[in-house]
Amino acid sequence: MTVGQAPIKQALKWIGEQLKDNPAADRTRLVDEASRRFDLTPLDADFLWRHLAERGTKKES
């Protein structure tokens, strides 16, 4: 973990890197793993779900 950086930012960065390496990655697993890896609160995990859903919708349009 990067010192001084909010866990949600670290999780977003990590998920972005995972999706860049493997665009077909299971987003459910990524959010679950990021939640545990970065010790996110339930509200942070919910934000990740919403963020990824918006990203997926924009790409499909």
TIRO-2110 file (N, C-alpha, C; in Angstrom, 1 decimal):
// TIRO-2110
0.8, -1.2, 0.0, N, 1, A
0.0, 0.0, 0.0, CA, 1, A
0.9, 1.2, 0.0, C, 1, A
0.4, 2.3, -0.6, N, 2, A
1.0, 3.5, -0.7, CA, 2, A
0.7, 4.3, 0.6, C, 2, A
1.7, 4.8, 1.3, N, 3, A
1.5, 5.5, 2.5, CA, 3, A
0.8, 6.9, 2.2, C, 3, A
-0.2, 7.3, 3.0, N, 4, A
-0.8, 8.5, 2.8, CA, 4, A
-1.9, 8.6, 1.7, C, 4, A
-2.2, 7.5, 1.1, N, 5, A
-3.2, 7.5, 0.0, CA, 5, A
-4.4, 6.7, 0.6, C, 5, A
-5.6, 7.3, 0.4, N, 6, A
-6.8, 6.7, 0.8, CA, 6, A
-7.0, 5.3, 0.3, C, 6, A
-7.5, 4.3, 1.1, N, 7, A
-7.7, 2.9, 0.6, CA, 7, A
-8.6, 2.9, -0.7, C, 7, A
-9.6, 3.7, -0.8, N, 8, A
-10.5, 3.6, -1.9, CA, 8, A
-9.7, 4.0, -3.2, C, 8, A
-8.8, 5.0, -3.1, N, 9, A
-8.0, 5.4, -4.3, CA, 9, A
-7.1, 4.2, -4.6, C, 9, A
-6.5, 3.6, -3.6, N, 10, A
-5.6, 2.4, -3.9, CA, 10, A
-6.4, 1.3, -4.6, C, 10, A
-7.6, 1.1, -4.1, N, 11, A
-8.4, 0.0, -4.7, CA, 11, A
-8.8, 0.4, -6.1, C, 11, A
-9.2, 1.6, -6.4, N, 12, A
-9.5, 2.0, -7.8, CA, 12, A
-8.3, 1.8, -8.7, C, 12, A
-7.2, 2.2, -8.2, N, 13, A
-5.9, 2.1, -9.0, CA, 13, A
-5.7, 0.6, -9.3, C, 13, A
-5.8, -0.2, -8.3, N, 14, A
-5.5, -1.6, -8.4, CA, 14, A
-6.5, -2.3, -9.4, C, 14, A
-7.8, -2.0, -9.2, N, 15, A
-8.8, -2.5, -10.2, CA, 15, A
-8.5, -2.1, -11.6, C, 15, A
-8.2, -0.8, -11.7, N, 16, A
-7.9, -0.3, -13.1, CA, 16, A
-6.7, -1.0, -13.7, C, 16, A
-5.7, -1.3, -12.9, N, 17, A
-4.5, -2.1, -13.4, CA, 17, A
-4.9, -3.5, -13.8, C, 17, A
-5.8, -4.1, -13.0, N, 18, A
-6.2, -5.5, -13.3, CA, 18, A
-7.0, -5.5, -14.6, C, 18, A
-7.9, -4.5, -14.8, N, 19, A
-8.8, -4.5, -16.0, CA, 19, A
-7.9, -4.1, -17.2, C, 19, A
-6.9, -3.4, -17.0, N, 20, A
-6.0, -3.0, -18.2, CA, 20, A
-5.3, -4.3, -18.6, C, 20, A
-4.8, -5.1, -17.7, N, 21, A
-4.1, -6.3, -18.0, CA, 21, A
-5.1, -7.4, -18.5, C, 21, A
-6.3, -7.4, -18.0, N, 22, A
-7.3, -8.4, -18.5, CA, 22, A
-8.7, -7.8, -18.5, C, 22, A
-9.0, -7.1, -19.6, N, 23, A
-10.3, -6.5, -19.7, CA, 23, A
-11.5, -7.4, -19.5, C, 23, A
-11.4, -8.7, -19.7, N, 24, A
-12.5, -9.6, -19.5, CA, 24, A
-12.5, -10.1, -18.0, C, 24, A
-11.7, -9.6, -17.1, N, 25, A
-11.7, -10.0, -15.7, CA, 25, A
-13.1, -9.9, -15.1, C, 25, A
-13.3, -10.8, -14.2, N, 26, A
-14.6, -10.8, -13.5, CA, 26, A
-14.6, -9.7, -12.5, C, 26, A
-15.5, -8.7, -12.8, N, 27, A
-15.5, -7.5, -11.9, CA, 27, A
-16.0, -7.8, -10.5, C, 27, A
-16.9, -8.7, -10.4, N, 28, A
-17.3, -9.1, -9.1, CA, 28, A
-16.2, -9.6, -8.2, C, 28, A
-15.3, -10.4, -8.7, N, 29, A
-14.2, -10.9, -8.0, CA, 29, A
-13.2, -9.7, -7.7, C, 29, A
-13.0, -8.8, -8.7, N, 30, A
-12.1, -7.7, -8.4, CA, 30, A
-12.5, -6.8, -7.3, C, 30, A
-13.8, -6.5, -7.2, N, 31, A
-14.3, -5.7, -6.2, CA, 31, A
-14.2, -6.4, -4.8, C, 31, A
-14.6, -7.7, -4.8, N, 32, A
-14.4, -8.5, -3.6, CA, 32, A
-13.0, -8.5, -3.1, C, 32, A
-12.1, -8.8, -4.0, N, 33, A
-10.7, -8.9, -3.6, CA, 33, A
-10.1, -7.5, -3.2, C, 33, A
-10.5, -6.5, -3.9, N, 34, A
-10.1, -5.1, -3.5, CA, 34, A
-10.6, -4.7, -2.1, C, 34, A
-11.8, -5.1, -1.9, N, 35, A
-12.4, -4.8, -0.6, CA, 35, A
-11.7, -5.4, 0.6, C, 35, A
-11.2, -6.7, 0.4, N, 36, A
-10.4, -7.3, 1.4, CA, 36, A
-9.0, -6.8, 1.4, C, 36, A
-8.4, -6.7, 0.3, N, 37, A
-7.0, -6.3, 0.2, CA, 37, A
-6.7, -4.9, 0.8, C, 37, A
-7.7, -4.0, 0.5, N, 38, A
-7.5, -2.6, 1.0, CA, 38, A
-8.4, -2.3, 2.2, C, 38, A
-9.0, -3.3, 2.8, N, 39, A
-9.8, -3.2, 4.0, CA, 39, A
-10.8, -2.0, 3.9, C, 39, A
-11.6, -2.1, 2.8, N, 40, A
-12.6, -1.1, 2.5, CA, 40, A
-13.8, -1.2, 3.4, C, 40, A
-14.5, 0.0, 3.6, N, 41, A
-15.7, 0.0, 4.4, CA, 41, A
-16.8, -0.5, 3.4, C, 41, A
-18.0, -0.9, 3.9, N, 42, A
-19.1, -1.2, 3.0, CA, 42, A
-19.5, -0.1, 2.1, C, 42, A
-19.4, 1.1, 2.5, N, 43, A
-19.7, 2.3, 1.7, CA, 43, A
-18.7, 2.4, 0.5, C, 43, A
-17.4, 2.1, 0.8, N, 44, A
-16.4, 2.2, -0.2, CA, 44, A
-16.6, 1.1, -1.2, C, 44, A
-17.0, -0.1, -0.8, N, 45, A
-17.2, -1.2, -1.7, CA, 45, A
-18.4, -0.9, -2.6, C, 45, A
-19.5, -0.3, -2.0, N, 46, A
-20.6, 0.1, -2.8, CA, 46, A
-20.2, 1.1, -3.8, C, 46, A
-19.4, 2.0, -3.5, N, 47, A
-18.9, 3.0, -4.5, CA, 47, A
-18.2, 2.3, -5.6, C, 47, A
-17.4, 1.3, -5.3, N, 48, A
-16.7, 0.6, -6.4, CA, 48, A
-17.7, -0.1, -7.3, C, 48, A
-18.7, -0.7, -6.7, N, 49, A
-19.7, -1.4, -7.6, CA, 49, A
-20.4, -0.3, -8.5, C, 49, A
-20.7, 0.8, -8.0, N, 50, A
-21.4, 1.9, -8.8, CA, 50, A
-20.4, 2.4, -9.9, C, 50, A
-19.2, 2.6, -9.5, N, 51, A
-18.1, 3.1, -10.4, CA, 51, A
-17.9, 2.1, -11.6, C, 51, A
-17.8, 0.8, -11.2, N, 52, A
-17.6, -0.2, -12.3, CA, 52, A
-18.8, -0.3, -13.2, C, 52, A
-20.0, -0.2, -12.6, N, 53, A
-21.2, -0.3, -13.4, CA, 53, A
-21.3, 0.8, -14.4, C, 53, A
-20.9, 2.0, -14.0, N, 54, A
-20.9, 3.2, -14.9, CA, 54, A
-19.9, 3.0, -16.0, C, 54, A
-18.7, 2.5, -15.6, N, 55, A
-17.7, 2.3, -16.6, CA, 55, A
-18.1, 1.3, -17.7, C, 55, A
-18.7, 0.2, -17.2, N, 56, A
-19.2, -0.8, -18.1, CA, 56, A
-20.3, -0.3, -19.1, C, 56, A
-21.2, 0.5, -18.6, N, 57, A
-22.3, 1.1, -19.4, CA, 57, A
-21.7, 2.0, -20.4, C, 57, A
-20.7, 2.8, -20.1, N, 58, A
-20.2, 3.8, -21.0, CA, 58, A
-19.4, 3.1, -22.1, C, 58, A
-18.8, 2.0, -21.8, N, 59, A
-18.0, 1.3, -22.9, CA, 59, A
-19.0, 0.6, -23.8, C, 59, A
-20.1, 0.1, -23.3, N, 60, A
-21.1, -0.6, -24.2, CA, 60, A
-21.8, 0.3, -25.1, C, 60, A
-22.0, 1.6, -24.8, N, 61, A
-22.8, 2.5, -25.6, CA, 61, A
-22.2, 2.7, -26.9, C, 61, A
END
